[in-house]
C-alpha cells in the first residue's frame, strides 16, 4: 500500500505541476530534486565513512573510558 502511494506521488507530482504552472515549474522542480538528491548522496556517503572509522577506532581499543565502564564494545557497538 505505502509503496503504491509513493509511486503515485512520484508520477503525479510533475504532471500536476506541469498542468497547473507550466513547463518552467516542472523543470525547476526536477532540477531541485536532482540537486537535493546529489547532496543527500554525498552526505550519506561521508556520514557512512565517518561512522565506519569511529567503529574501527572503538574496536581497536583506542577509546579511553573510565574504570567503571568494563566492556566498551557492549556500550558503543551494540544497538540498544
PyMOL Python script that loads the backbone (N, CA, C, O; Angstrom):
from pymol import cmd

cmd.read_pdbstr("""\
ATOM      1  N   UNK A   1       0.824  -1.196   0.000  1.00  0.00           N
ATOM      2  CA  UNK A   1       0.000   0.000   0.000  1.00  0.00           C
ATOM      3  C   UNK A   1       0.864   1.255   0.000  1.00  0.00           C
ATOM      4  O   UNK A   1       0.675   2.146  -0.828  1.00  0.00           O
ATOM      5  N   UNK A   2       1.809   1.321   0.927  1.00  0.00           N
ATOM      6  CA  UNK A   2       2.659   2.512   1.035  1.00  0.00           C
ATOM      7  C   UNK A   2       3.519   2.680  -0.211  1.00  0.00           C
ATOM      8  O   UNK A   2       3.755   3.800  -0.663  1.00  0.00           O
ATOM      9  N   UNK A   3       3.982   1.575  -0.756  1.00  0.00           N
ATOM     10  CA  UNK A   3       4.833   1.631  -1.938  1.00  0.00           C
ATOM     11  C   UNK A   3       4.052   2.146  -3.146  1.00  0.00           C
ATOM     12  O   UNK A   3       4.580   2.918  -3.946  1.00  0.00           O
ATOM     13  N   UNK A   4       2.812   1.725  -3.277  1.00  0.00           N
ATOM     14  CA  UNK A   4       1.985   2.192  -4.386  1.00  0.00           C
ATOM     15  C   UNK A   4       1.699   3.683  -4.258  1.00  0.00           C
ATOM     16  O   UNK A   4       1.692   4.405  -5.255  1.00  0.00           O
ATOM     17  N   UNK A   5       1.462   4.146  -3.029  1.00  0.00           N
ATOM     18  CA  UNK A   5       1.190   5.558  -2.808  1.00  0.00           C
ATOM     19  C   UNK A   5       2.400   6.404  -3.167  1.00  0.00           C
ATOM     20  O   UNK A   5       2.258   7.483  -3.742  1.00  0.00           O
ATOM     21  N   UNK A   6       3.574   5.927  -2.835  1.00  0.00           N
ATOM     22  CA  UNK A   6       4.792   6.649  -3.161  1.00  0.00           C
ATOM     23  C   UNK A   6       4.974   6.724  -4.675  1.00  0.00           C
ATOM     24  O   UNK A   6       5.354   7.766  -5.208  1.00  0.00           O
ATOM     25  N   UNK A   7       4.705   5.627  -5.360  1.00  0.00           N
ATOM     26  CA  UNK A   7       4.820   5.605  -6.814  1.00  0.00           C
ATOM     27  C   UNK A   7       3.837   6.588  -7.447  1.00  0.00           C
ATOM     28  O   UNK A   7       4.175   7.277  -8.410  1.00  0.00           O
ATOM     29  N   UNK A   8       2.647   6.650  -6.917  1.00  0.00           N
ATOM     30  CA  UNK A   8       1.642   7.579  -7.432  1.00  0.00           C
ATOM     31  C   UNK A   8       2.113   9.024  -7.243  1.00  0.00           C
ATOM     32  O   UNK A   8       1.950   9.849  -8.141  1.00  0.00           O
ATOM     33  N   UNK A   9       2.693   9.331  -6.082  1.00  0.00           N
ATOM     34  CA  UNK A   9       3.197  10.687  -5.838  1.00  0.00           C
ATOM     35  C   UNK A   9       4.323  11.042  -6.803  1.00  0.00           C
ATOM     36  O   UNK A   9       4.377  12.158  -7.320  1.00  0.00           O
ATOM     37  N   UNK A  10       5.218  10.092  -7.042  1.00  0.00           N
ATOM     38  CA  UNK A  10       6.352  10.341  -7.933  1.00  0.00           C
ATOM     39  C   UNK A  10       5.871  10.612  -9.353  1.00  0.00           C
ATOM     40  O   UNK A  10       6.441  11.451 -10.050  1.00  0.00           O
ATOM     41  N   UNK A  11       4.846   9.922  -9.779  1.00  0.00           N
ATOM     42  CA  UNK A  11       4.349  10.089 -11.145  1.00  0.00           C
ATOM     43  C   UNK A  11       3.505  11.352 -11.277  1.00  0.00           C
ATOM     44  O   UNK A  11       3.654  12.092 -12.250  1.00  0.00           O
ATOM     45  N   UNK A  12       2.630  11.607 -10.325  1.00  0.00           N
ATOM     46  CA  UNK A  12       1.655  12.680 -10.498  1.00  0.00           C
ATOM     47  C   UNK A  12       2.128  14.058 -10.038  1.00  0.00           C
ATOM     48  O   UNK A  12       1.522  15.060 -10.419  1.00  0.00           O
ATOM     49  N   UNK A  13       3.180  14.142  -9.239  1.00  0.00           N
ATOM     50  CA  UNK A  13       3.656  15.468  -8.823  1.00  0.00           C
ATOM     51  C   UNK A  13       4.141  16.292 -10.002  1.00  0.00           C
ATOM     52  O   UNK A  13       3.702  17.432 -10.150  1.00  0.00           O
ATOM     53  N   UNK A  14       5.032  15.773 -10.858  1.00  0.00           N
ATOM     54  CA  UNK A  14       5.437  16.584 -12.018  1.00  0.00           C
ATOM     55  C   UNK A  14       4.281  16.860 -12.987  1.00  0.00           C
ATOM     56  O   UNK A  14       4.203  17.938 -13.577  1.00  0.00           O
ATOM     57  N   UNK A  15       3.396  15.891 -13.144  1.00  0.00           N
ATOM     58  CA  UNK A  15       2.255  16.107 -14.038  1.00  0.00           C
ATOM     59  C   UNK A  15       1.335  17.202 -13.517  1.00  0.00           C
ATOM     60  O   UNK A  15       0.857  18.042 -14.280  1.00  0.00           O
ATOM     61  N   UNK A  16       1.092  17.184 -12.216  1.00  0.00           N
ATOM     62  CA  UNK A  16       0.237  18.206 -11.605  1.00  0.00           C
ATOM     63  C   UNK A  16       0.894  19.575 -11.688  1.00  0.00           C
ATOM     64  O   UNK A  16       0.237  20.562 -12.019  1.00  0.00           O
ATOM     65  N   UNK A  17       2.181  19.640 -11.389  1.00  0.00           N
ATOM     66  CA  UNK A  17       2.890  20.918 -11.503  1.00  0.00           C
ATOM     67  C   UNK A  17       2.842  21.446 -12.930  1.00  0.00           C
ATOM     68  O   UNK A  17       2.620  22.636 -13.153  1.00  0.00           O
ATOM     69  N   UNK A  18       3.051  20.555 -13.892  1.00  0.00           N
ATOM     70  CA  UNK A  18       3.002  20.972 -15.292  1.00  0.00           C
ATOM     71  C   UNK A  18       1.635  21.459 -15.708  1.00  0.00           C
ATOM     72  O   UNK A  18       1.510  22.435 -16.448  1.00  0.00           O
ATOM     73  N   UNK A  19       0.611  20.778 -15.232  1.00  0.00           N
ATOM     74  CA  UNK A  19      -0.746  21.186 -15.570  1.00  0.00           C
ATOM     75  C   UNK A  19      -1.147  22.504 -14.936  1.00  0.00           C
ATOM     76  O   UNK A  19      -1.858  23.300 -15.548  1.00  0.00           O
ATOM     77  N   UNK A  20      -0.696  22.737 -13.712  1.00  0.00           N
ATOM     78  CA  UNK A  20      -1.089  23.950 -13.001  1.00  0.00           C
ATOM     79  C   UNK A  20      -0.210  25.157 -13.323  1.00  0.00           C
ATOM     80  O   UNK A  20      -0.708  26.271 -13.487  1.00  0.00           O
ATOM     81  N   UNK A  21       1.106  24.927 -13.414  1.00  0.00           N
ATOM     82  CA  UNK A  21       2.027  26.061 -13.504  1.00  0.00           C
ATOM     83  C   UNK A  21       2.864  26.112 -14.777  1.00  0.00           C
ATOM     84  O   UNK A  21       3.527  27.117 -15.030  1.00  0.00           O
ATOM     85  N   UNK A  22       2.849  25.063 -15.574  1.00  0.00           N
ATOM     86  CA  UNK A  22       3.566  25.084 -16.838  1.00  0.00           C
ATOM     87  C   UNK A  22       4.902  24.371 -16.798  1.00  0.00           C
ATOM     88  O   UNK A  22       5.330  23.877 -15.755  1.00  0.00           O
ATOM     89  N   UNK A  23       5.554  24.326 -17.949  1.00  0.00           N
ATOM     90  CA  UNK A  23       6.801  23.570 -18.063  1.00  0.00           C
ATOM     91  C   UNK A  23       7.972  24.163 -17.270  1.00  0.00           C
ATOM     92  O   UNK A  23       8.865  23.424 -16.856  1.00  0.00           O
ATOM     93  N   UNK A  24       7.982  25.462 -17.056  1.00  0.00           N
ATOM     94  CA  UNK A  24       9.077  26.050 -16.272  1.00  0.00           C
ATOM     95  C   UNK A  24       9.037  25.570 -14.826  1.00  0.00           C
ATOM     96  O   UNK A  24      10.084  25.365 -14.212  1.00  0.00           O
ATOM     97  N   UNK A  25       7.853  25.392 -14.286  1.00  0.00           N
ATOM     98  CA  UNK A  25       7.727  24.894 -12.915  1.00  0.00           C
ATOM     99  C   UNK A  25       8.195  23.443 -12.831  1.00  0.00           C
ATOM    100  O   UNK A  25       8.836  23.059 -11.853  1.00  0.00           O
ATOM    101  N   UNK A  26       7.888  22.646 -13.831  1.00  0.00           N
ATOM    102  CA  UNK A  26       8.322  21.249 -13.834  1.00  0.00           C
ATOM    103  C   UNK A  26       9.840  21.168 -13.947  1.00  0.00           C
ATOM    104  O   UNK A  26      10.471  20.374 -13.248  1.00  0.00           O
ATOM    105  N   UNK A  27      10.429  21.977 -14.816  1.00  0.00           N
ATOM    106  CA  UNK A  27      11.886  21.933 -14.955  1.00  0.00           C
ATOM    107  C   UNK A  27      12.563  22.415 -13.673  1.00  0.00           C
ATOM    108  O   UNK A  27      13.597  21.868 -13.289  1.00  0.00           O
ATOM    109  N   UNK A  28      12.012  23.413 -13.010  1.00  0.00           N
ATOM    110  CA  UNK A  28      12.559  23.864 -11.730  1.00  0.00           C
ATOM    111  C   UNK A  28      12.420  22.807 -10.652  1.00  0.00           C
ATOM    112  O   UNK A  28      13.337  22.594  -9.859  1.00  0.00           O
ATOM    113  N   UNK A  29      11.282  22.151 -10.624  1.00  0.00           N
ATOM    114  CA  UNK A  29      11.059  21.075  -9.650  1.00  0.00           C
ATOM    115  C   UNK A  29      12.040  19.929  -9.863  1.00  0.00           C
ATOM    116  O   UNK A  29      12.655  19.452  -8.910  1.00  0.00           O
ATOM    117  N   UNK A  30      12.188  19.491 -11.099  1.00  0.00           N
ATOM    118  CA  UNK A  30      13.083  18.374 -11.393  1.00  0.00           C
ATOM    119  C   UNK A  30      14.545  18.740 -11.128  1.00  0.00           C
ATOM    120  O   UNK A  30      15.309  17.911 -10.634  1.00  0.00           O
ATOM    121  N   UNK A  31      14.938  19.974 -11.453  1.00  0.00           N
ATOM    122  CA  UNK A  31      16.307  20.406 -11.156  1.00  0.00           C
ATOM    123  C   UNK A  31      16.544  20.409  -9.647  1.00  0.00           C
ATOM    124  O   UNK A  31      17.605  19.987  -9.186  1.00  0.00           O
ATOM    125  N   UNK A  32      15.574  20.876  -8.887  1.00  0.00           N
ATOM    126  CA  UNK A  32      15.698  20.878  -7.432  1.00  0.00           C
ATOM    127  C   UNK A  32      15.774  19.475  -6.851  1.00  0.00           C
ATOM    128  O   UNK A  32      16.530  19.226  -5.913  1.00  0.00           O
ATOM    129  N   UNK A  33      14.994  18.563  -7.407  1.00  0.00           N
ATOM    130  CA  UNK A  33      15.025  17.174  -6.945  1.00  0.00           C
ATOM    131  C   UNK A  33      16.385  16.543  -7.228  1.00  0.00           C
ATOM    132  O   UNK A  33      16.927  15.828  -6.385  1.00  0.00           O
ATOM    133  N   UNK A  34      16.931  16.804  -8.401  1.00  0.00           N
ATOM    134  CA  UNK A  34      18.231  16.231  -8.763  1.00  0.00           C
ATOM    135  C   UNK A  34      19.335  16.798  -7.875  1.00  0.00           C
ATOM    136  O   UNK A  34      20.162  16.044  -7.362  1.00  0.00           O
ATOM    137  N   UNK A  35      19.357  18.110  -7.689  1.00  0.00           N
ATOM    138  CA  UNK A  35      20.398  18.741  -6.875  1.00  0.00           C
ATOM    139  C   UNK A  35      20.315  18.281  -5.423  1.00  0.00           C
ATOM    140  O   UNK A  35      21.339  17.971  -4.815  1.00  0.00           O
ATOM    141  N   UNK A  36      19.118  18.232  -4.868  1.00  0.00           N
ATOM    142  CA  UNK A  36      18.996  17.782  -3.476  1.00  0.00           C
ATOM    143  C   UNK A  36      19.313  16.296  -3.350  1.00  0.00           C
ATOM    144  O   UNK A  36      19.829  15.873  -2.316  1.00  0.00           O
ATOM    145  N   UNK A  37      19.020  15.498  -4.364  1.00  0.00           N
ATOM    146  CA  UNK A  37      19.365  14.086  -4.337  1.00  0.00           C
ATOM    147  C   UNK A  37      20.866  13.862  -4.349  1.00  0.00           C
ATOM    148  O   UNK A  37      21.369  12.984  -3.648  1.00  0.00           O
ATOM    149  N   UNK A  38      21.590  14.652  -5.141  1.00  0.00           N
ATOM    150  CA  UNK A  38      23.049  14.554  -5.175  1.00  0.00           C
ATOM    151  C   UNK A  38      23.627  14.951  -3.824  1.00  0.00           C
ATOM    152  O   UNK A  38      24.535  14.293  -3.316  1.00  0.00           O
ATOM    153  N   UNK A  39      23.106  16.017  -3.245  1.00  0.00           N
ATOM    154  CA  UNK A  39      23.589  16.465  -1.931  1.00  0.00           C
ATOM    155  C   UNK A  39      23.334  15.408  -0.869  1.00  0.00           C
ATOM    156  O   UNK A  39      24.196  15.170  -0.023  1.00  0.00           O
ATOM    157  N   UNK A  40      22.179  14.774  -0.896  1.00  0.00           N
ATOM    158  CA  UNK A  40      21.877  13.718   0.072  1.00  0.00           C
ATOM    159  C   UNK A  40      22.804  12.517  -0.119  1.00  0.00           C
ATOM    160  O   UNK A  40      23.232  11.910   0.862  1.00  0.00           O
ATOM    161  N   UNK A  41      23.116  12.170  -1.361  1.00  0.00           N
ATOM    162  CA  UNK A  41      24.010  11.037  -1.627  1.00  0.00           C
ATOM    163  C   UNK A  41      25.410  11.316  -1.099  1.00  0.00           C
ATOM    164  O   UNK A  41      26.030  10.441  -0.494  1.00  0.00           O
ATOM    165  N   UNK A  42      25.913  12.521  -1.321  1.00  0.00           N
ATOM    166  CA  UNK A  42      27.249  12.869  -0.835  1.00  0.00           C
ATOM    167  C   UNK A  42      27.272  12.882   0.691  1.00  0.00           C
ATOM    168  O   UNK A  42      28.216  12.376   1.298  1.00  0.00           O
ATOM    169  N   UNK A  43      26.261  13.447   1.307  1.00  0.00           N
ATOM    170  CA  UNK A  43      26.198  13.480   2.772  1.00  0.00           C
ATOM    171  C   UNK A  43      26.123  12.075   3.354  1.00  0.00           C
ATOM    172  O   UNK A  43      26.773  11.780   4.357  1.00  0.00           O
ATOM    173  N   UNK A  44      25.341  11.218   2.735  1.00  0.00           N
ATOM    174  CA  UNK A  44      25.201   9.852   3.239  1.00  0.00           C
ATOM    175  C   UNK A  44      26.508   9.075   3.127  1.00  0.00           C
ATOM    176  O   UNK A  44      26.870   8.330   4.038  1.00  0.00           O
ATOM    177  N   UNK A  45      27.208   9.245   2.028  1.00  0.00           N
ATOM    178  CA  UNK A  45      28.463   8.511   1.869  1.00  0.00           C
ATOM    179  C   UNK A  45      29.515   9.008   2.855  1.00  0.00           C
ATOM    180  O   UNK A  45      30.269   8.204   3.404  1.00  0.00           O
ATOM    181  N   UNK A  46      29.579  10.314   3.087  1.00  0.00           N
ATOM    182  CA  UNK A  46      30.535  10.843   4.059  1.00  0.00           C
ATOM    183  C   UNK A  46      30.182  10.410   5.478  1.00  0.00           C
ATOM    184  O   UNK A  46      31.068  10.072   6.263  1.00  0.00           O
ATOM    185  N   UNK A  47      28.911  10.419   5.803  1.00  0.00           N
ATOM    186  CA  UNK A  47      28.486  10.006   7.141  1.00  0.00           C
ATOM    187  C   UNK A  47      28.764   8.531   7.372  1.00  0.00           C
ATOM    188  O   UNK A  47      29.172   8.140   8.465  1.00  0.00           O
ATOM    189  N   UNK A  48      28.550   7.718   6.362  1.00  0.00           N
ATOM    190  CA  UNK A  48      28.819   6.292   6.488  1.00  0.00           C
ATOM    191  C   UNK A  48      30.295   6.010   6.704  1.00  0.00           C
ATOM    192  O   UNK A  48      30.653   5.135   7.492  1.00  0.00           O
ATOM    193  N   UNK A  49      31.154   6.746   6.010  1.00  0.00           N
ATOM    194  CA  UNK A  49      32.592   6.584   6.195  1.00  0.00           C
ATOM    195  C   UNK A  49      33.038   6.999   7.581  1.00  0.00           C
ATOM    196  O   UNK A  49      33.861   6.324   8.200  1.00  0.00           O
ATOM    197  N   UNK A  50      32.504   8.098   8.070  1.00  0.00           N
ATOM    198  CA  UNK A  50      32.853   8.561   9.417  1.00  0.00           C
ATOM    199  C   UNK A  50      32.370   7.569  10.470  1.00  0.00           C
ATOM    200  O   UNK A  50      33.069   7.312  11.451  1.00  0.00           O
ATOM    201  N   UNK A  51      31.181   7.013  10.271  1.00  0.00           N
ATOM    202  CA  UNK A  51      30.638   6.020  11.206  1.00  0.00           C
ATOM    203  C   UNK A  51      31.527   4.775  11.228  1.00  0.00           C
ATOM    204  O   UNK A  51      31.820   4.239  12.297  1.00  0.00           O
ATOM    205  N   UNK A  52      31.947   4.324  10.066  1.00  0.00           N
ATOM    206  CA  UNK A  52      32.795   3.139   9.983  1.00  0.00           C
ATOM    207  C   UNK A  52      34.155   3.391  10.640  1.00  0.00           C
ATOM    208  O   UNK A  52      34.676   2.526  11.343  1.00  0.00           O
ATOM    209  N   UNK A  53      34.729   4.576  10.409  1.00  0.00           N
ATOM    210  CA  UNK A  53      36.005   4.903  11.037  1.00  0.00           C
ATOM    211  C   UNK A  53      35.890   4.958  12.561  1.00  0.00           C
ATOM    212  O   UNK A  53      36.789   4.504  13.269  1.00  0.00           O
ATOM    213  N   UNK A  54      34.798   5.506  13.059  1.00  0.00           N
ATOM    214  CA  UNK A  54      34.595   5.561  14.509  1.00  0.00           C
ATOM    215  C   UNK A  54      34.452   4.158  15.088  1.00  0.00           C
ATOM    216  O   UNK A  54      34.985   3.871  16.160  1.00  0.00           O
ATOM    217  N   UNK A  55      33.742   3.294  14.393  1.00  0.00           N
ATOM    218  CA  UNK A  55      33.570   1.920  14.860  1.00  0.00           C
ATOM    219  C   UNK A  55      34.904   1.184  14.902  1.00  0.00           C
ATOM    220  O   UNK A  55      35.189   0.471  15.863  1.00  0.00           O
ATOM    221  N   UNK A  56      35.726   1.353  13.863  1.00  0.00           N
ATOM    222  CA  UNK A  56      37.047   0.716  13.838  1.00  0.00           C
ATOM    223  C   UNK A  56      37.936   1.262  14.946  1.00  0.00           C
ATOM    224  O   UNK A  56      38.715   0.518  15.541  1.00  0.00           O
ATOM    225  N   UNK A  57      37.825   2.554  15.227  1.00  0.00           N
ATOM    226  CA  UNK A  57      38.614   3.173  16.289  1.00  0.00           C
ATOM    227  C   UNK A  57      38.248   2.564  17.641  1.00  0.00           C
ATOM    228  O   UNK A  57      39.124   2.269  18.454  1.00  0.00           O
ATOM    229  N   UNK A  58      36.962   2.381  17.871  1.00  0.00           N
ATOM    230  CA  UNK A  58      36.499   1.786  19.131  1.00  0.00           C
ATOM    231  C   UNK A  58      36.914   0.324  19.207  1.00  0.00           C
ATOM    232  O   UNK A  58      37.366  -0.138  20.255  1.00  0.00           O
ATOM    233  N   UNK A  59      36.765  -0.403  18.113  1.00  0.00           N
ATOM    234  CA  UNK A  59      37.135  -1.818  18.113  1.00  0.00           C
ATOM    235  C   UNK A  59      38.630  -2.033  18.331  1.00  0.00           C
ATOM    236  O   UNK A  59      39.034  -3.070  18.857  1.00  0.00           O
ATOM    237  N   UNK A  60      39.450  -1.070  17.935  1.00  0.00           N
ATOM    238  CA  UNK A  60      40.901  -1.178  18.137  1.00  0.00           C
ATOM    239  C   UNK A  60      41.295  -0.818  19.569  1.00  0.00           C
ATOM    240  O   UNK A  60      42.481  -0.763  19.893  1.00  0.00           O
ATOM    241  N   UNK A  61      40.309  -0.574  20.421  1.00  0.00           N
ATOM    242  CA  UNK A  61      40.521  -0.257  21.839  1.00  0.00           C
ATOM    243  C   UNK A  61      41.295   1.054  22.032  1.00  0.00           C
ATOM    244  O   UNK A  61      42.040   1.197  23.001  1.00  0.00           O
ATOM    245  N   UNK A  62      41.122   1.995  21.124  1.00  0.00           N
ATOM    246  CA  UNK A  62      41.792   3.286  21.237  1.00  0.00           C
ATOM    247  C   UNK A  62      41.012   4.295  22.070  1.00  0.00           C
ATOM    248  O   UNK A  62      41.570   5.311  22.483  1.00  0.00           O
ATOM    249  N   UNK A  63      39.746   4.036  22.323  1.00  0.00           N
ATOM    250  CA  UNK A  63      38.918   4.970  23.063  1.00  0.00           C
ATOM    251  C   UNK A  63      39.141   4.785  24.557  1.00  0.00           C
ATOM    252  O   UNK A  63      39.004   3.678  25.076  1.00  0.00           O
ATOM    253  N   UNK A  64      39.483   5.861  25.245  1.00  0.00           N
ATOM    254  CA  UNK A  64      39.727   5.805  26.691  1.00  0.00           C
ATOM    255  C   UNK A  64      38.424   6.095  27.426  1.00  0.00           C
ATOM    256  O   UNK A  64      37.759   7.103  27.185  1.00  0.00           O
ATOM    257  N   UNK A  65      38.082   5.178  28.332  1.00  0.00           N
ATOM    258  CA  UNK A  65      36.876   5.350  29.136  1.00  0.00           C
ATOM    259  C   UNK A  65      37.246   5.178  30.605  1.00  0.00           C
ATOM    260  O   UNK A  65      38.348   4.736  30.931  1.00  0.00           O
ATOM    261  N   UNK A  66      36.329   5.527  31.473  1.00  0.00           N
ATOM    262  CA  UNK A  66      36.597   5.400  32.905  1.00  0.00           C
ATOM    263  C   UNK A  66      36.625   3.933  33.332  1.00  0.00           C
ATOM    264  O   UNK A  66      36.196   3.061  32.576  1.00  0.00           O
ATOM    265  N   UNK A  67      37.119   3.659  34.514  1.00  0.00           N
ATOM    266  CA  UNK A  67      37.263   2.290  35.007  1.00  0.00           C
ATOM    267  C   UNK A  67      35.925   1.591  35.214  1.00  0.00           C
ATOM    268  O   UNK A  67      35.853   0.363  35.152  1.00  0.00           O
ATOM    269  N   UNK A  68      34.881   2.349  35.455  1.00  0.00           N
ATOM    270  CA  UNK A  68      33.599   1.708  35.731  1.00  0.00           C
ATOM    271  C   UNK A  68      32.946   1.152  34.458  1.00  0.00           C
ATOM    272  O   UNK A  68      32.026   0.339  34.551  1.00  0.00           O
ATOM    273  N   UNK A  69      33.400   1.570  33.288  1.00  0.00           N
ATOM    274  CA  UNK A  69      32.884   1.024  32.038  1.00  0.00           C
ATOM    275  C   UNK A  69      33.749  -0.162  31.644  1.00  0.00           C
ATOM    276  O   UNK A  69      34.823   0.014  31.070  1.00  0.00           O
ATOM    277  N   UNK A  70      33.289  -1.361  31.947  1.00  0.00           N
ATOM    278  CA  UNK A  70      34.107  -2.552  31.738  1.00  0.00           C
ATOM    279  C   UNK A  70      34.219  -2.952  30.277  1.00  0.00           C
ATOM    280  O   UNK A  70      35.326  -3.126  29.767  1.00  0.00           O
ATOM    281  N   UNK A  71      33.097  -3.098  29.604  1.00  0.00           N
ATOM    282  CA  UNK A  71      33.151  -3.586  28.234  1.00  0.00           C
ATOM    283  C   UNK A  71      32.695  -2.491  27.285  1.00  0.00           C
ATOM    284  O   UNK A  71      31.503  -2.206  27.174  1.00  0.00           O
ATOM    285  N   UNK A  72      33.636  -1.892  26.617  1.00  0.00           N
ATOM    286  CA  UNK A  72      33.322  -0.775  25.732  1.00  0.00           C
ATOM    287  C   UNK A  72      32.522  -1.229  24.518  1.00  0.00           C
ATOM    288  O   UNK A  72      31.685  -0.476  24.020  1.00  0.00           O
ATOM    289  N   UNK A  73      32.761  -2.446  24.031  1.00  0.00           N
ATOM    290  CA  UNK A  73      32.014  -2.926  22.875  1.00  0.00           C
ATOM    291  C   UNK A  73      30.530  -3.039  23.177  1.00  0.00           C
ATOM    292  O   UNK A  73      29.702  -2.735  22.318  1.00  0.00           O
ATOM    293  N   UNK A  74      30.180  -3.470  24.382  1.00  0.00           N
ATOM    294  CA  UNK A  74      28.769  -3.553  24.753  1.00  0.00           C
ATOM    295  C   UNK A  74      28.140  -2.174  24.828  1.00  0.00           C
ATOM    296  O   UNK A  74      26.963  -2.005  24.508  1.00  0.00           O
ATOM    297  N   UNK A  75      28.912  -1.201  25.245  1.00  0.00           N
ATOM    298  CA  UNK A  75      28.363   0.140  25.413  1.00  0.00           C
ATOM    299  C   UNK A  75      28.181   0.877  24.084  1.00  0.00           C
ATOM    300  O   UNK A  75      27.161   1.534  23.874  1.00  0.00           O
ATOM    301  N   UNK A  76      29.161   0.771  23.192  1.00  0.00           N
ATOM    302  CA  UNK A  76      29.128   1.591  21.993  1.00  0.00           C
ATOM    303  C   UNK A  76      28.776   0.868  20.704  1.00  0.00           C
ATOM    304  O   UNK A  76      28.286   1.505  19.771  1.00  0.00           O
ATOM    305  N   UNK A  77      29.003  -0.425  20.616  1.00  0.00           N
ATOM    306  CA  UNK A  77      28.865  -1.107  19.339  1.00  0.00           C
ATOM    307  C   UNK A  77      27.629  -1.976  19.215  1.00  0.00           C
ATOM    308  O   UNK A  77      27.333  -2.461  18.123  1.00  0.00           O
ATOM    309  N   UNK A  78      26.906  -2.185  20.289  1.00  0.00           N
ATOM    310  CA  UNK A  78      25.690  -2.977  20.192  1.00  0.00           C
ATOM    311  C   UNK A  78      24.480  -2.061  20.266  1.00  0.00           C
ATOM    312  O   UNK A  78      24.466  -1.125  21.066  1.00  0.00           O
ATOM    313  N   UNK A  79      23.464  -2.310  19.450  1.00  0.00           N
ATOM    314  CA  UNK A  79      22.274  -1.441  19.478  1.00  0.00           C
ATOM    315  C   UNK A  79      21.511  -1.602  20.784  1.00  0.00           C
ATOM    316  O   UNK A  79      21.533  -2.660  21.413  1.00  0.00           O
ATOM    317  N   UNK A  80      20.844  -0.542  21.170  1.00  0.00           N
ATOM    318  CA  UNK A  80      20.062  -0.559  22.427  1.00  0.00           C
ATOM    319  C   UNK A  80      18.773  -1.303  22.245  1.00  0.00           C
ATOM    320  O   UNK A  80      17.990  -1.421  23.188  1.00  0.00           O
TER     321      UNK A  80
END
""", "prot")
cmd.dss("prot")
cmd.show_as("cartoon", "prot")
cmd.util.cbc("prot")
cmd.orient("prot")
